Each structure stands twice: as C-alpha cells, then as structure tokens.
Amino acid sequence: MTDASPRSADEATFIAAARAGDPARFALVTERHRRALQVHCYRMLANYEDARDMTQETFLRAWHGRESFKGDASLRTWLHRIATNVCLDFLGKRTPVPVEPDPGSELPYLQPYPDRMLPEDPQESAVARETIELAFVVAVQRLPPRQRAVLILRDVLGWPAAQAAGTLGLTVASVTSALQRARVTMRAQLPGRRLDWRSPATHELSAAERAVVRAYVDAHERNDLAGLAALLRDDLRFAMLPDPGTVTTTAGDAVDGWVAGGLFQPGHDDWRGVVTTVNRMPAAALYLRAPGDPEHRLFAVAALHVDGGKIAELTGFDTTGKPWLEPPPAG
C-alpha cells in the first residue's frame, strides 16, 4: 500500500474532475473508495452509523479541498488522510473511553459491521481478518485518539512513519513513540493474539463454527433451553448492547436471565433465525413474531466467539431502528 507506482488513470480522472469543478465525475471516481474508507472510519469509531456519516464528511471535505490533491500520493492515500482527520475531529467531541484492564468493559456506542459492506476489491479485503473483529475494534477504542490513528495507519494500513506523521501533523519521533505505547496497550487488551495485522489472516470461519451457530439458531426455534445452555461455555462473557457492561456468567445463569427477562415465554417464543456473519465473525440474526403479527421481525443479532465447540463470548445487538443489520435473503 505505497505510493511508489506511477499516477493511475484513477488519479488522472480525479485531477481532471477537480480542475473542471465537475461534481458528477468527482463522485464517480471517489465512490469506488467508499467501502474501504468506511471500514477505516469504523476501526477508528467502532460505530457503523458514525462511520457512514464520517465517510460522507470525508467526501465533502475532499470536494472542498480538491485543489490540494497534486497526485504526489495515490488518491486512496489522500482520501484516507482526510478520513483519519475527520474521525479525529469527531472523537474530539466524544466522551473518551477509559483505558481499563478488562477488554470487555462498557463500550455503549459499539455497533457490528455487516460483512456485506466490506470492500469488494480483493486488495482492500486482504487486510487481516482480526482488524474487523469485535475484539480488535474494542481494544483499539482503549487507545487515545492519536495513538489509535497511528496504530491503524502504521500497523493496519502499513504506512511508513513519515507518511503517518504528515497525515497527523506529528514528527516521526512522535509517531514512533505513539506506536510503541499503542502496541503495549493492544498486547494487554488482546493477550495471546498476533499483533501483525498488515498481512492477511489465513483463518476463515470453520465448519465447526458454523455448526455451533446453526445449533444456536435451532435451539431458539425449538425453545430448547437445555440445548441452548449446552452450547454456552460455563465462563461465558455476555453483553447486550446498548445496555451497559459485559458480564461473565455460567451457562445456566445466562439462560435463566434471558427467561427472567421474558424471552422464551408466551409472546416471546416464536423464533426464526438465520446463520450469518458480522465483523467476519459467526453470528445469528434472530427474528421474533409477536402475537397477532403475521411476520417474524428482526429482534437481535448475536455475534459469537466459538472456542472448542462452545460459545465463549456472545455480544448481542439490539436491531431497533437499524435496518442495515438485516442480513441478505438466504438462497
């Protein structure tokens, strides 16, 4: 992901559109970078809706600053520079998340990222799977904003220190120091995980992972509480966002809590489910039909971390008002 290659047709077209003040041609050229920029903003912000908004803000700033693009860097790099600073401006207005030893502590604005919205370009999609997983995204939020930007630019996008420094208005020494501090925090947040995110991860969702999600969906559809409990590890880490906090609970207590909350009771017992993925993780989209309603409606999306054939972590997301979480039709 360097800028050593000759100016491409993409950059030439962009420069021509900028000089002509042609918004239609400008939009056509920049639009093909939307998904990559949106993923970049999501890593910075951990919120899909905010990432969409900041991507749009990136395009607006790019249009207003189009004359500053001279072709000395690729268009992709130039747009990522703008997006990074757009996100930093946004984070300056958001209440910061404290750095805590517990990687599952409260992160109320966390939203999942629909896999269907990941970049289609194989080169863009080759970034390590871990950098879109919830564990990575949550860990990054423990970093101060500029450390966060440095880590993503250097260790995810693979930018040289000088390029990251120019983007952030820092010295190379400051970038190097910030990266070292960020890596220490990430090691604490992700113990046992690899920290080389610039190369593609080889792991894909396994048949075993998909089988566990299928069994999780089946247990809902049958209202099989014993079967559901059997799928959960006894040290399950569970969160239901946007409710605050992550808890570690036994499988039995988790199921008892869901029942006490009204699930699997009359009126909340007509389930349908779809096996899907979010954030490159196995997930279940759960649909519930209320009495008198002719249709099952999306109730929640559960992102699952499967370990040893059981669900070790379950992060549920309320789908109210979030049509973008609806998975595509099966088939």
DAGI-V618352 format. One record per backbone hydrogen bond with DSSP energy under -1.0 kcal/mol. CO is the residue of the C=O (numbers start at 1). NH is the residue of the N-H. E is the energy in kcal/mol with one decimal. If there is no record, write none. Layout:
CO,NH,E
CO,NH,E
This chain:
8,12,-2.3
9,13,-2.7
10,14,-2.1
11,15,-2.7
12,16,-2.2
13,17,-2.4
14,18,-2.8
15,19,-2.7
16,20,-1.9
17,22,-2.3
22,26,-2.3
23,27,-2.6
24,28,-1.9
25,29,-2.0
26,30,-2.4
27,31,-2.3
30,33,-2.1
31,34,-2.0
33,37,-2.3
34,38,-2.6
35,39,-2.2
36,40,-2.0
37,41,-2.6
38,42,-2.2
39,43,-2.4
40,44,-1.5
41,45,-2.0
42,46,-3.8
46,111,-2.2
47,51,-2.4
48,52,-2.3
49,53,-2.1
50,54,-2.9
51,55,-2.0
52,56,-2.0
53,57,-2.2
54,58,-2.0
55,59,-1.9
56,60,-1.9
57,61,-2.6
58,62,-2.6
59,63,-2.2
60,64,-2.3
61,65,-2.1
63,66,-1.2
65,68,-2.1
66,69,-1.4
74,78,-2.5
75,79,-2.6
76,80,-2.1
77,81,-2.2
78,82,-1.9
79,83,-2.7
80,84,-2.5
81,85,-1.8
82,86,-2.4
83,87,-2.4
84,88,-2.1
85,89,-2.2
86,90,-2.0
87,91,-2.9
88,92,-1.6
90,93,-1.6
102,105,-1.6
107,110,-1.9
113,279,-2.7
114,117,-1.9
115,118,-1.8
121,125,-2.3
128,131,-1.5
129,132,-1.8
133,137,-2.4
134,138,-3.0
135,139,-2.1
136,140,-2.5
137,141,-1.2
139,142,-1.6
140,143,-1.8
144,148,-2.7
145,149,-2.4
146,150,-2.5
147,151,-2.8
148,152,-2.3
149,153,-2.8
150,154,-2.9
151,155,-2.5
152,157,-2.7
153,159,-2.9
160,164,-2.1
161,165,-2.6
162,166,-2.2
163,167,-1.8
164,168,-2.0
165,169,-1.1
165,170,-2.3
171,175,-2.2
172,176,-2.6
173,177,-2.3
174,178,-2.7
175,179,-2.5
176,180,-1.9
177,181,-2.1
178,182,-2.5
179,183,-2.5
180,184,-1.6
181,185,-1.9
182,186,-2.6
183,187,-2.4
184,188,-1.7
185,189,-2.1
186,190,-2.5
190,193,-1.9
195,197,-1.0
197,128,-1.2
206,210,-2.3
207,211,-2.2
208,212,-1.9
209,213,-2.0
210,214,-2.4
211,215,-2.3
212,216,-2.2
213,217,-2.5
214,218,-2.7
215,219,-2.4
216,220,-1.5
217,221,-2.4
218,222,-1.9
219,224,-2.7
220,223,-1.1
223,225,-1.2
224,228,-2.2
225,229,-2.6
226,230,-2.0
229,232,-1.2
231,311,-3.3
233,236,-1.2
236,249,-2.7
237,314,-2.7
238,247,-2.8
239,316,-3.3
240,243,-1.3
241,318,-2.3
247,238,-3.2
249,236,-1.2
250,254,-2.3
251,255,-2.2
252,256,-2.6
253,257,-2.3
254,258,-1.9
255,259,-2.4
256,260,-2.7
257,261,-1.5
258,263,-2.0
259,262,-2.0
262,265,-1.2
265,268,-3.3
268,264,-2.3
270,289,-2.2
272,287,-3.6
274,285,-2.6
276,283,-2.3
278,281,-2.0
281,278,-1.6
282,304,-2.8
283,276,-2.8
284,302,-2.7
285,274,-2.1
286,299,-3.2
286,300,-1.6
287,272,-2.3
288,297,-2.3
290,293,-2.3
297,288,-2.6
299,319,-1.1
300,286,-2.9
301,317,-2.3
302,284,-2.1
303,315,-2.6
305,312,-2.7
305,313,-1.4
307,310,-1.2
310,307,-2.9
311,233,-2.5
312,237,-2.2
313,305,-2.5
314,239,-2.1
315,303,-2.9
316,241,-2.8
317,301,-1.8
319,322,-2.2
322,325,-2.1
323,326,-1.6
